[in-house]
Amino acid sequence: MMKRFCTGLVIISSSLLMACNQGVKFDLPDTSDNFDQNITYNNKVDILWIMDNSSSMTKQQQNLSTAVPAMVAKLTSLKMDYHMAVVTSSMGGTKPNGGKFIGSPTVLTNATANLASVLASRLVVGQDGSDNERGLESMETVFSSAYLANEGKGFWRNDALLVVIALSDEDDKSKSQATAVSYYTNFLDSVKKPWPDGTRAWVFNFIGILSLNGSCSTTSLDYKEPGFAFMGLADVSGGMKDTICNADLTV
């Protein structure tokens, strides 16, 4: 027996929100014959924010944080059951605060008091982290079984859609450009097992530099570094990509 589910929230994109996409469905095993032929909705989504906290990122973090109230309102209107956590990209340097959920409580949920303001504030992580951005390594660390069983307890749910949103104005340096996409695709597939129908149970989304062409640049000196690793993961998972140069990231 199988129960048919719709993800409810597929991804958080350039507008940070995506309403229910009825075309994306997945199956989970039934626990009772009583559910045969029933169509229900799985409203669970676990959202990890990867925030680049290298130099010159404060403005972009602030632009993203202003979109939070609209996002929370939309999630609430869709009756989503969500868990959220934030990590930084700084796995080295003088402030290696990556590889762990930041803030207290570390996991935000529907029940968190003043959720919109708490999350908006938490996304502004500053710009004093390492300029050797390793946000994907930070993600890998917090998704380890050891971390999730201890400091990260309460974030991960096996039956929830996993959504990752990365904000960065450069490419990730966790792995070489040649291996990063395949490595982290395999990693996410291994920790977040596909649904029984074979579809992926995770979606990766990226807000950053998308191309060497165009006016959006990493620095005021017109230096451009597209986030190739992030974009590759978004392409693999059917996620969204948006330019970091959008001042307004709300709907």
C-alpha positions in Angstrom: 0.0 0.0 0.0 1.1 3.6 -0.7 -0.1 6.9 0.5 0.2 9.7 -2.1 1.6 13.0 -0.9 2.2 16.4 -2.4 5.2 18.3 -1.1 3.2 21.5 -0.4 6.2 23.7 -0.5 8.6 22.7 -3.3 11.3 25.3 -3.1 12.2 28.8 -1.9 13.2 30.6 -5.0 14.1 34.1 -6.1 11.0 35.4 -4.4 11.8 33.0 -1.5 8.5 31.3 -1.8 6.9 28.6 -3.9 3.3 27.6 -3.4 2.2 24.0 -3.6 3.2 22.4 -6.9 0.7 19.7 -7.5 2.9 18.2 -10.2 5.5 17.1 -7.6 4.4 14.1 -5.7 6.0 11.3 -3.7 5.0 8.1 -2.0 5.5 6.8 1.5 4.6 3.3 2.7 1.3 3.1 4.4 1.1 1.8 8.0 -2.5 0.7 7.7 -4.8 -0.6 5.0 -7.3 2.0 6.2 -5.4 4.6 4.2 -5.6 2.8 0.9 -6.7 5.1 -1.9 -6.6 8.1 0.4 -4.9 11.3 -1.0 -3.3 13.4 1.7 -0.8 16.2 1.9 2.6 16.0 3.5 3.2 19.5 4.8 6.6 18.9 6.5 9.6 20.8 5.2 13.0 21.2 6.9 14.8 24.3 5.7 18.6 25.0 6.0 19.9 28.4 5.2 23.6 28.6 4.2 24.7 32.2 4.7 28.0 33.5 3.3 29.5 35.6 6.1 32.7 36.6 4.2 33.6 40.3 3.7 31.0 42.6 1.9 28.0 40.3 2.5 26.0 42.3 5.1 23.9 44.2 2.5 22.9 41.0 0.8 22.0 39.4 4.1 19.9 42.3 5.0 18.1 42.2 1.6 17.3 38.6 2.2 16.1 39.2 5.8 13.6 41.8 4.7 11.8 39.0 2.8 11.3 36.8 5.8 7.9 38.2 7.0 6.3 37.5 3.7 7.9 34.1 3.6 6.7 33.1 7.1 3.2 34.5 6.3 3.1 32.3 3.1 4.3 29.2 5.0 1.7 29.8 7.6 -1.1 30.3 5.1 -0.1 27.0 3.5 -0.3 25.3 6.9 3.3 24.1 6.5 5.0 22.3 9.4 8.5 23.6 9.1 11.8 23.4 10.9 14.5 26.0 10.1 18.2 26.4 10.9 21.0 28.7 9.8 24.7 27.9 9.2 27.5 30.2 8.0 30.2 29.5 5.3 33.1 30.1 7.7 34.8 26.8 8.4 38.2 28.4 9.0 40.0 31.7 9.5 39.8 33.7 12.7 36.1 33.1 13.1 35.3 29.5 12.3 31.6 29.5 13.2 30.4 27.3 10.4 29.5 23.6 10.8 26.9 24.3 13.5 23.4 25.8 13.8 23.7 29.4 15.0 21.4 31.1 17.4 19.3 29.9 20.3 17.1 28.0 20.0 19.1 26.5 17.2 16.0 25.1 15.5 13.1 27.4 14.6 9.6 26.0 14.1 6.0 27.1 13.8 5.9 27.4 17.5 8.8 29.8 17.8 7.7 33.1 19.3 8.1 36.1 17.0 9.4 33.7 14.3 9.6 36.3 11.5 11.7 38.7 13.5 13.9 36.0 15.0 14.7 34.5 11.6 15.2 37.8 10.0 17.7 38.8 12.6 19.4 35.4 12.5 20.0 35.6 8.7 22.2 38.7 9.2 25.3 36.8 10.2 27.8 39.6 9.5 30.8 39.7 7.3 33.7 38.8 9.6 33.9 35.1 8.5 36.5 33.5 6.4 36.9 34.6 2.8 37.5 31.0 1.8 33.8 30.2 1.7 33.0 26.6 2.6 29.2 26.6 3.0 28.7 23.1 1.6 31.2 21.7 4.0 29.3 23.5 6.8 26.1 21.8 5.5 27.7 18.4 5.4 28.9 18.8 9.0 25.5 19.7 10.4 23.8 16.9 8.4 26.1 14.3 10.0 24.4 11.7 12.2 26.6 12.7 15.1 25.7 16.4 15.0 21.9 15.7 14.4 21.9 13.4 17.4 23.3 16.0 19.7 23.5 19.8 19.1 21.4 19.6 16.0 18.7 17.4 17.5 15.2 18.4 16.6 15.9 19.7 13.0 15.9 16.5 10.9 12.7 14.6 10.0 13.0 11.6 7.7 9.5 12.2 6.2 10.0 15.9 5.5 11.1 17.5 2.3 14.6 19.0 2.8 15.1 22.5 1.3 18.5 24.1 1.3 18.9 27.8 0.4 22.4 29.2 -0.1 23.2 32.9 -0.3 26.7 33.8 -1.5 28.5 36.2 -3.9 31.2 33.7 -4.7 31.7 30.0 -5.6 32.0 27.4 -2.8 35.5 26.3 -1.9 34.6 23.1 0.0 35.7 20.8 -2.9 37.3 21.4 -6.3 35.0 22.8 -9.0 35.4 19.5 -10.9 34.1 17.3 -8.0 31.8 19.5 -5.9 28.5 18.9 -7.6 28.8 15.1 -7.8 30.2 14.9 -4.3 27.4 16.9 -2.6 24.7 15.3 -4.8 25.8 11.9 -3.6 26.1 13.1 -0.1 22.6 14.6 0.0 21.2 11.5 -1.7 22.8 9.3 0.9 21.5 11.2 4.0 18.1 12.1 2.5 17.0 9.0 0.9 14.8 9.3 -2.2 11.1 8.7 -1.9 9.9 5.2 -2.8 8.9 6.4 -6.3 12.6 7.4 -6.9 12.2 11.2 -6.8 14.6 13.2 -4.7 13.6 14.2 -1.2 15.8 17.4 -1.2 15.9 20.6 -3.2 18.8 23.0 -3.4 18.3 26.7 -4.2 20.9 29.4 -4.8 21.0 33.2 -4.6 24.2 34.6 -5.9 26.3 35.4 -9.0 24.9 33.4 -11.9 27.1 34.4 -14.8 30.3 36.1 -15.9 28.1 38.2 -18.2 25.8 40.9 -17.0 26.1 43.7 -14.5 25.9 41.6 -11.2 29.4 41.4 -9.7 31.0 40.1 -6.5 32.8 43.4 -5.8 32.6 47.0 -6.8 35.6 46.4 -8.9 33.5 44.3 -11.3 35.0 41.1 -10.2 32.6 38.2 -10.9 32.7 34.7 -9.4 29.6 32.6 -10.2 28.5 30.0 -7.7 29.1 27.0 -10.0 28.8 24.4 -7.2 25.6 25.9 -5.8 24.1 26.2 -9.3 25.0 22.6 -10.2 23.2 21.3 -7.1 20.2 23.5 -7.9 20.1 22.1 -11.5 20.4 18.5 -10.2 17.5 18.8 -7.8 15.2 21.1 -9.8 15.9 24.0 -7.5 15.8 27.7 -8.3 18.7 30.2 -9.0 18.4 33.9 -8.6 20.8 36.9 -8.8 22.1 38.3 -5.5 21.9 41.7 -7.1 18.1 41.9 -6.6 17.6 44.4 -3.9 14.0 43.2 -3.3 13.8 39.5 -2.7 10.2 39.5 -1.6 7.2 38.2 -3.6 
